[in-house]
């Protein structure tokens, strides 16, 4: 199933089409490339990183809205957020 934003082969298309093509916007302009499926099993370092991110995600989800606001305010002051 395709998940492409904008008309195909247009100036603003982005996303993937049926694990066959990927549309993206680069500094040089619109780009279309073949979908590349990673091969091989994840390394120990990759698995450790994924486990760490899963732990941090769970910890974030368990915070109250007030506790999250403290971190969000700090991120805004440091210009680390995009909203």
Secondary structure, 3 states (H helix, E strand, C coil): CCEEECCCCCCCCEEEECCCEEEEEECCEEEEEECCCCCCCCCHHHHHHHHHHHHHHHHHHCCCHHHHHHHHHHHHHCCCCCC
